[in-house]
Amino acid sequence: MIEIDFKIAANKTELYRQLASQIRGLLDGERDPLANTANLAAMLYHALPQVNWAGFYRLTGDELILGPFQGKPACVRLPLGKGVCSAAATRKQTVIVQDVHSFPGHIACDAASKSEIVVPVIHGGRLLGVLDIDSPVNHRFDSADQEGLEALVAMLVAGCDW
């Protein structure tokens, strides 16, 4: 159950600290990647303000395939070499796009999305997939989101049997 105190979480650092505490509880004793990515997607979707999609894509061959998510139905297969998710996967680095309509090759699964952050999921140097979060607000994501989400993904990676 999501119990983030938004009055206390007046800043993003505190919000992500509270999320980390909740996610530790969700991951405790569960090592299954499917179950844990599903719970993390749900937690982020419901806890982060101004978000209209949160979920995972897993790397299979030369494409990213839709995994657990929250939000409107999404593109099922994303080819490597096109889009924000592919950029993060290829670079193995978090990508923040303040205006997705200005990103070359952006794949619009939901026309309402205006900004996006994508965090690669890496285990032992191997790319497993990406965490993708969209917002209907331009300039929604910043370095605090990057730091917080990268820490949560690290917890996920450490807590699963990949």
LOKEKE-510493 format. One line per 5 residues: their letters; for each residue x, y, z of N, C-alpha, C. Coordinates in steps of 0.2 Angstrom, whole numbers, plus 5000, padded with zeros to 4 digits. Example, Ala and Ser with C-alpha at 12.3 -4.5 7.8 and 13.67 -1.06 7.14 Angstrom:
BEGIN
AS = 5066,4972,5039,5062,4978,5039,5066,4984,5039 | 5064,4989,5035,5068,4995,5036,5064,5000,5039
REM end
This chain:
BEGIN
MIEID = 5004,4994,5000,5000,5000,5000,5004,5006,5000 | 5003,5011,4996,5007,5017,4995,5005,5022,5001 | 5010,5024,5005,5008,5028,5010,5014,5034,5010 | 5013,5038,5005,5018,5043,5005,5015,5050,5008 | 5018,5053,5013,5015,5059,5016,5018,5065,5012
FKIAA = 5013,5067,5007,5015,5073,5003,5016,5079,5006 | 5013,5080,5012,5015,5086,5016,5022,5086,5019 | 5024,5080,5021,5031,5079,5023,5036,5079,5017 | 5034,5076,5011,5038,5076,5005,5037,5082,5001 | 5040,5087,5004,5039,5094,5001,5044,5095,4996
NKTEL = 5049,5091,4995,5054,5091,4990,5055,5084,4987 | 5058,5084,4981,5059,5077,4978,5063,5072,4982 | 5068,5075,4985,5073,5071,4989,5069,5067,4994 | 5065,5070,4998,5061,5067,5003,5056,5062,5000 | 5053,5064,4994,5048,5060,4991,5052,5053,4989
YRQLA = 5058,5054,4986,5061,5047,4984,5064,5044,4990 | 5065,5047,4995,5067,5043,5002,5061,5039,5004 | 5055,5042,5004,5050,5039,5006,5048,5033,5002 | 5049,5034,4995,5047,5029,4990,5052,5023,4991 | 5058,5024,4993,5063,5019,4994,5062,5015,5000
SQIRG = 5059,5018,5005,5057,5014,5011,5051,5010,5009 | 5046,5012,5005,5041,5008,5003,5043,5002,4999 | 5047,5004,4994,5049,4999,4989,5054,4993,4993 | 5058,4995,4998,5061,4990,5002,5056,4985,5004 | 5051,4987,5007,5046,4983,5010,5042,4979,5004
LLDGE = 5041,4981,4999,5038,4978,4993,5043,4972,4991 | 5049,4974,4990,5054,4969,4988,5056,4964,4993 | 5055,4965,4999,5058,4961,5005,5055,4954,5004 | 5059,4949,5003,5057,4942,5002,5055,4940,4996 | 5054,4944,4991,5052,4942,4984,5058,4944,4979
RDPLA = 5060,4939,4976,5065,4939,4971,5063,4939,4964 | 5057,4938,4962,5054,4937,4955,5054,4944,4952 | 5058,4944,4946,5058,4951,4942,5051,4953,4940 | 5047,4949,4938,5040,4951,4935,5036,4954,4941 | 5036,4950,4946,5032,4953,4952,5035,4960,4954
NTANL = 5041,4960,4955,5044,4966,4957,5044,4972,4953 | 5045,4971,4946,5044,4976,4941,5036,4979,4941 | 5032,4974,4942,5025,4976,4942,5023,4980,4948 | 5026,4978,4954,5024,4982,4960,5028,4989,4959 | 5034,4989,4957,5037,4996,4956,5034,5000,4951
AAMLY = 5032,4998,4946,5028,5002,4941,5022,5005,4944 | 5018,5001,4948,5012,5003,4951,5013,5008,4956 | 5019,5007,4960,5021,5012,4965,5022,5019,4962 | 5026,5019,4957,5029,5025,4954,5023,5029,4951 | 5019,5025,4948,5013,5028,4944,5008,5032,4949
HALPQ = 5007,5028,4955,5002,5031,4960,5006,5036,4964 | 5012,5036,4965,5015,5040,4970,5018,5047,4967 | 5020,5046,4961,5024,5052,4958,5018,5057,4955 | 5019,5063,4957,5014,5068,4954,5016,5069,4946 | 5010,5071,4943,5011,5073,4936,5014,5068,4931
VNWAG = 5012,5062,4932,5014,5056,4928,5008,5053,4925 | 5008,5051,4919,5003,5048,4915,5005,5041,4913 | 5011,5039,4914,5013,5032,4912,5019,5030,4916 | 5020,5024,4918,5026,5022,4922,5026,5014,4920 | 5032,5012,4918,5032,5005,4916,5039,5003,4914
FYRLT = 5039,4996,4912,5046,4993,4910,5045,4990,4903 | 5051,4991,4900,5052,4987,4894,5058,4983,4895 | 5057,4977,4892,5063,4972,4893,5066,4971,4886 | 5073,4970,4887,5077,4969,4881,5076,4962,4878 | 5074,4961,4872,5074,4955,4869,5077,4955,4862
GDELI = 5083,4953,4861,5086,4953,4854,5087,4960,4853 | 5085,4963,4847,5086,4970,4846,5080,4975,4846 | 5076,4973,4851,5070,4977,4853,5068,4977,4860 | 5065,4982,4862,5062,4982,4869,5055,4980,4869 | 5053,4976,4873,5046,4973,4873,5043,4975,4879
LGPFQ = 5036,4977,4879,5033,4980,4884,5032,4975,4890 | 5033,4977,4896,5033,4973,4902,5028,4976,4907 | 5028,4975,4913,5023,4978,4918,5023,4986,4918 | 5017,4988,4918,5016,4995,4917,5009,4997,4921 | 5009,5004,4922,5002,5007,4924,5001,5013,4919
GKPAC = 4995,5014,4917,4993,5019,4912,4989,5017,4906 | 4989,5021,4901,4985,5019,4895,4989,5013,4892 | 4986,5009,4888,4989,5004,4884,4995,5008,4880 | 5000,5004,4879,5007,5006,4876,5009,5003,4870 | 5014,5005,4867,5017,5002,4861,5020,4996,4864
VRLPL = 5019,4990,4861,5022,4984,4863,5029,4983,4861 | 5031,4984,4855,5038,4983,4853,5041,4990,4851 | 5047,4991,4854,5051,4997,4852,5058,4995,4849 | 5059,4997,4843,5065,4995,4840,5071,4998,4843 | 5077,4995,4844,5083,4999,4846,5085,5003,4840
GKGVC = 5087,5009,4841,5089,5014,4836,5083,5020,4835 | 5078,5019,4838,5073,5024,4838,5069,5025,4844 | 5068,5032,4846,5065,5034,4852,5069,5035,4858 | 5066,5037,4863,5069,5039,4870,5071,5033,4873 | 5067,5028,4874,5069,5021,4877,5075,5018,4874
SAAAT = 5075,5018,4867,5081,5015,4864,5087,5019,4865 | 5087,5026,4866,5092,5030,4867,5095,5028,4874 | 5091,5027,4879,5093,5026,4886,5096,5019,4886 | 5093,5014,4882,5096,5007,4882,5102,5007,4878 | 5103,5010,4873,5109,5010,4869,5115,5013,4872
RKQTV = 5114,5019,4876,5119,5023,4879,5120,5019,4886 | 5115,5015,4889,5116,5013,4895,5116,5018,4901 | 5112,5024,4899,5112,5030,4903,5105,5032,4904 | 5103,5035,4909,5097,5039,4910,5096,5044,4905 | 5090,5045,4902,5089,5050,4897,5083,5054,4899
IVQDV = 5083,5060,4900,5078,5065,4902,5076,5069,4895 | 5070,5069,4893,5068,5073,4888,5062,5078,4890 | 5064,5084,4890,5059,5089,4893,5053,5091,4888 | 5054,5090,4882,5049,5090,4877,5050,5085,4872 | 5046,5080,4872,5046,5074,4868,5045,5075,4861
HSFPG = 5041,5080,4859,5040,5082,4852,5046,5085,4849 | 5051,5087,4853,5057,5089,4849,5062,5084,4849 | 5061,5078,4852,5066,5073,4852,5066,5069,4845 | 5071,5069,4841,5071,5065,4835,5070,5058,4836 | 5065,5056,4832,5063,5049,4832,5058,5047,4838
HIACD = 5056,5051,4841,5051,5050,4847,5046,5045,4845 | 5044,5040,4849,5039,5036,4847,5033,5038,4852 | 5028,5040,4849,5022,5043,4853,5017,5037,4854 | 5017,5034,4860,5012,5029,4862,5006,5033,4865 | 5007,5039,4868,5001,5042,4871,5003,5050,4869
AASKS = 4998,5053,4865,4999,5059,4862,4999,5064,4868 | 4996,5063,4874,4996,5067,4880,5003,5068,4883 | 5008,5063,4882,5014,5064,4885,5018,5069,4882 | 5021,5073,4886,5025,5079,4884,5032,5079,4886 | 5034,5075,4892,5041,5074,4894,5042,5067,4897
EIVVP = 5048,5065,4897,5049,5058,4898,5056,5057,4902 | 5056,5052,4906,5063,5050,4909,5063,5042,4908 | 5069,5040,4906,5070,5033,4905,5077,5031,4908 | 5076,5026,4912,5082,5024,4916,5083,5016,4914 | 5090,5015,4912,5091,5008,4910,5091,5004,4916
VIHGG = 5090,4997,4915,5090,4992,4920,5096,4988,4918 | 5101,4988,4922,5107,4984,4921,5109,4980,4927 | 5111,4974,4925,5113,4969,4930,5120,4966,4928 | 5125,4967,4932,5131,4964,4930,5134,4966,4923 | 5133,4973,4922,5135,4976,4915,5130,4974,4909
RLLGV = 5125,4970,4910,5121,4968,4905,5114,4972,4905 | 5112,4975,4900,5106,4978,4899,5100,4973,4899 | 5096,4974,4904,5090,4970,4905,5084,4973,4902 | 5083,4980,4902,5078,4984,4899,5078,4991,4902 | 5072,4994,4902,5072,5001,4904,5066,5002,4908
LDIDS = 5066,5007,4913,5061,5010,4916,5059,5016,4913 | 5053,5017,4910,5050,5023,4907,5045,5026,4910 | 5045,5033,4911,5040,5036,4915,5039,5043,4910 | 5032,5044,4909,5030,5049,4905,5026,5054,4909 | 5026,5060,4907,5022,5065,4910,5018,5070,4905
PVNHR = 5012,5072,4907,5008,5076,4902,5011,5084,4903 | 5016,5085,4906,5019,5091,4908,5026,5092,4905 | 5027,5097,4901,5034,5099,4899,5038,5100,4905 | 5045,5098,4904,5050,5100,4909,5048,5097,4916 | 5045,5091,4916,5043,5088,4922,5049,5085,4926
FDSAD = 5054,5082,4923,5059,5078,4926,5065,5082,4926 | 5069,5081,4932,5076,5084,4932,5081,5079,4936 | 5086,5082,4938,5092,5078,4941,5089,5075,4947 | 5085,5078,4951,5083,5075,4957,5078,5068,4955 | 5074,5069,4950,5071,5063,4948,5076,5057,4945
QEGLE = 5081,5059,4942,5086,5055,4939,5089,5051,4945 | 5091,5055,4950,5095,5052,4956,5090,5047,4959 | 5084,5049,4961,5079,5045,4964,5078,5039,4961 | 5076,5040,4954,5074,5034,4950,5080,5029,4949 | 5086,5031,4948,5091,5027,4947,5093,5023,4954
ALVAM = 5092,5026,4960,5092,5023,4966,5087,5017,4967 | 5081,5019,4965,5076,5014,4965,5077,5008,4960 | 5079,5009,4954,5081,5004,4950,5086,5000,4952 | 5091,5003,4956,5097,4999,4959,5094,4994,4964 | 5089,4997,4968,5086,4992,4973,5083,4986,4970
LVAGC = 5079,4988,4964,5076,4983,4961,5081,4977,4958 | 5086,4980,4955,5091,4975,4952,5094,4971,4957 | 5096,4974,4963,5099,4970,4968,5094,4965,4972 | 5087,4966,4971,5082,4962,4974,5079,4957,4970 | 5082,4956,4964,5079,4951,4960,5084,4945,4958
DW = 5081,4940,4956,5085,4934,4953,5084,4935,4945 | 5089,4938,4942,5089,4939,4935,5091,4933,4931
REM end
